[in-house]
């Protein structure tokens, strides 16, 4: 079940990636919702995703807190 939540979170983040504010809000929700090891995976995914979509760089600060 937890893995399903992680995959769902990635899907949502990809769909709202056109807007930095929406992306940031969903990222905040994801950090609260996911397990610690999934949060680590999310950090790695976010680094790669922001490299491809540089307009999302401000959202990286959310997960570094």
PyMOL commands that set and color helices and strands:
alter all, ss='L'
color gray80, all
select helices_A, chain A and resi 2-15+20-33+36-52+54-64
alter helices_A, ss='H'
color red, helices_A
deselect
rebuild
show_as cartoon
